[in-house]
Amino acid sequence: MLELTAEQVAALAEIDAKRFVEGVRADLCEDDPKLADDPTLPSRLWRAFKAVREFGIERDENLIEFLRVEAYSRGFYEQPAIRAWLTRPGRSADERFHDYMRVVRWHIEHPEFQGGLNNGGSGGSIDNGGSASPWSGLGARWRSFIGRGSGGGNG
């Protein structure tokens, strides 16, 4: 029987993790082709994956959702309030992240409770260039919710 050293097991786990992140990146780019134009996306998703593991988030659906949010909102998890919420004792990081995303979705779906959409919108859907993906408009709504503008291009 083949026996691996701890270093070899760790290296295999990292290879598996990188494949996972690459698979999520490919799915994101398929859903929203504009993401494929971001040369920083692979490295940002990898950093986010390492951060999500440090927070203790383990469920695949939460890992994927975390990476999806990172794709649209660079470094969102570095904000002190988010970091504090995810690391707060009493519940698992998976439960806390799930709760966080429920609140975010509620705010996105109910903009009337945060003063309406940008430019006096009435709460209808936002058209960000014609992509049919339900996630393509999320980026602008997400940045609006967390207080970041949609400008910036590659910055």
N, C-alpha and C positions, 0 to 999 in steps of 0.2 A: 504494500500500500504506500502511496506517495504521501510524504509528510512535508508540510510547508513550514517555513519559519514565520515568525510574527511579521517580519518585514515583507515577506512574499504575500502573505494574506492581506496585509494592508495595501500593497501595490495592486492586487487583484480587486480589492474593494474600490480603490480609486478609479481603476479602469471601468468598473461597472457603473460607478457614480457618473463618470464623464459620459458614458453611453446614455445614461438616463437623461442627463442635462441636454445632450445633443438631440435626443429624441423629442424632448419638450420644445427645444428651439425650433426644430424642423416643423413640428405641429403648429407652433405659433406663427411661423413664417408662412405656412400654408394657409392658415386662417386669415392672416393679415400680411399680404406680400410686402407692404411698406417696411415691415420689421426686418426683412432680408437686406435692406439697404443700410442698416445700422452695423458698421464694422465692430462696434464695441459690444454688441449683444452677446456673443459667446462668452467673453470674459466677464461681463456683468452677471450673466446667469450663473457662471461657475462661482463667482464670489458670493452671490446670493444663496446658492446651494450650500456652500460652506457655512454661511451665517445661519441659515435655517436649521442646519444640524447642530450648531452651537446653541441655538435657542431650545433645542430638544424636540422640534417638530419631526414626527416620524411617518405619519400617514401619507401615503402616496398622493391622495387627492389634495391634501394640504400643501405638500411639496410642490405639486404642479401649480396650484393656485398662487403660491408664494412667488414662484418663478414668473408666472403670467403677470402678476402685479409689477414685479421688477422690470419686465419688458416695457411696460407703459409708464412706469414712474421710477426712474433711476434712483437707487439708494433709499427707497422709501423706508426700509427697515432700520436705517441709521438715525432716523428722527428720535429724539429722546423719549417722546411720549409713546411711540410705538414700541421701542425697545423696553421701556418700563412696563408696558402692559403685557408684553409677551413673556417677560421674565418675572412677573409678579408671582409670589408664592400663593398656593391655595388650590390651583387647578393646573392641569397639564398645559404645556405650550400648544399642543394640538387643539385642545378645547378653547384656549384663549384666542388662537388665530382664527378658528372657525367662528367664534363670536364676533371678532373684529370684522371679518368679511361679511357677516350678516348685517352688521351696522353700516358698513360701507355701501353694500348693495341697497339697503333701505334708503340711505341718503341719496344715492344716485337715482333710485326709482321715485323718490319723493322730493324733488328739488324745491317744491313750494315751501318746505319747512326750513330751507336755508337761503331764502331770499330769491328764488328763481334761478334760472340758468343764465349764463353769460349773455350780455346784450339784450336783456329783457325777455328772454325766451319764455314760452308759456308751459314748458314741460314736455313738449313733443320730442321726438328723437332728433339727434344731432347728425347732420350729414357732413362727414369729414372727408369728402373727396370721392365718394361713390363706392367704397368697399362694402360688399354685402355681409361681411363678417359681423356678428353681434359684438365682437370684441373690439372692432376698429373704432367705434365711437367711445368705448370705455376709457381710452387713454385721456381724451379731453375732459370727460366728466370726472375721471379720477383726479387729474391734476387740479381741476376746479375745486373738488371736494377737499383736497389736502392743502389747498392754497398755493399752488404753483401754476404759473401761466403756461400756455401751450407753445410759446415761442422757444427758440433755442436751437432748433435743428440738431446739429451734432454736438452741441455743448452740453 
